[in-house]
Amino acid sequence: MLELSHVHKVYRVGAFGGARLRAVRDVSLTVEPGKVVSLIGESGSGKSTIGKMVLGLTGVSAGSIVFDGQDVSRIRGFSARKEYYRRVQGVFQDPFSSFNPIFKADRVFAMIRSSYFPGMSDADWKQRVLDVIGTVRLDPDNVLNKYPHQLSGGQLQRLLIARALLLDIRLLVADEIISMLDASTRIDVLNLLVDLKERGLGILFVTHDLSLGNYVSDRSVILRKGAIAEMGPTRRVFENPCTPTAATCSRAFPRCTAPGPRWTRSWPRIRPRTWICPPSPRATTPHRWSRSRRTTSSASTRADPGAGPHRVSTGPAPATSTGSDEYRAVPEQ
């Protein structure tokens, strides 16, 4: 479906554009229907530049990007680009910058209708909108007719995904779409991408988070300084890296495994001791506490949360007892 072949991107930098910065170096990859390909790399590795070239937002310096047999870099004219965006859409990192704050958030749906479905009836369009909102797991009553500031970042991000789904797209470029979301909504968006993948949608997932790429992708492409350091099935890349860059990423990837040899040191067991607690101004005699035997008293007791696994008495001492002013508590066995 999507094929990048020896793609390069060079920017002119400097005061008069005399210097050149090579952002992407000889990148070749493919994205098939129903598959998720993750572009993983540090900041400045060129992953977002690749996404922009796929979307036609920036030109290609060398190489070719082919989608369904059509060279994306050679698309010219408004009509040709409009037809291309009917099949390919992108969702970006900051959902708030994608909405005009003076208009309601669902205005993006009306813009899609006026551009691509001008002849559709109101009833059919309303049902189409409700269907895609349900697909992205949103409640229409909570998101429609609302301004962007009235919605959360996760809701806005899913509205943008719903906007893309209105066009029956075949490829989605997801550029850091969950990096600005909190942990409670990240998993919802990731599960949504998995559902879209199962429907046959191809996804180019751009991220710098190794765990996210491992969770959602079928193939992983690790970038370094604009070039591909390693590429292959996600499990193989992380479990059996073949390059130093991939090996470094693999070691940084969190895993729930048994601890290594350096964590197997056995520490000597410390026997419980009797802790001396400071005297309470309300009591003048010691009270000993244990699980098997406790001093009978009408005084109230409570656990001291800062003193460890033992209990101390805070009530007055019985009238018949005598002793020193210190408290002595026995840890629970």
HELIX and SHEET records of a PDB file:
HELIX    1   1 LYS A   47  VAL A   54  1                                   8    
HELIX    2   2 VAL A   72  ARG A   74  5                                   3    
HELIX    3   3 PHE A   78  ARG A   87  1                                  10    
HELIX    4   4 PHE A   96  SER A   98  5                                   3    
HELIX    5   5 ARG A  107  TYR A  116  1                                  10    
HELIX    6   6 ASP A  122  THR A  135  1                                  14    
HELIX    7   7 PRO A  140  VAL A  143  1                                   4    
HELIX    8   8 PRO A  148  GLN A  150  5                                   3    
HELIX    9   9 GLY A  153  LEU A  165  1                                  13    
HELIX   10  10 ALA A  183  GLU A  198  1                                  16    
HELIX   11  11 LEU A  210  VAL A  216  1                                   7    
HELIX   12  12 THR A  234  GLU A  239  1                                   6    
HELIX   13  13 PRO A  244  ALA A  252  1                                   9    
HELIX   14  14 PRO A  261  TRP A  263  5                                   3    
SHEET    1   A 4 ALA A  19  VAL A  31  0                                        
SHEET    2   A 4 LEU A   2  VAL A  13 -1                                        
SHEET    3   A 4 ALA A  62  PHE A  67 -1                                        
SHEET    4   A 4 GLN A  70  ASP A  71 -1                                        
SHEET    1   B 6 VAL A  88  VAL A  91  0                                        
SHEET    2   B 6 LEU A 171  ASP A 175  1                                        
SHEET    3   B 6 GLY A 202  THR A 207  1                                        
SHEET    4   B 6 VAL A  36  ILE A  40  1                                        
SHEET    5   B 6 ARG A 219  ARG A 224  1                                        
SHEET    6   B 6 ALA A 227  PRO A 233 -1                                        
SHEET    1   C 2 TRP A 275  CYS A 277  0                                        
SHEET    2   C 2 TYR A 327  ALA A 329 -1                                        
SHEET    1   D 2 THR A 301  ALA A 303  0                                        
SHEET    2   D 2 ARG A 311  SER A 313 -1                                        
END                                                                             
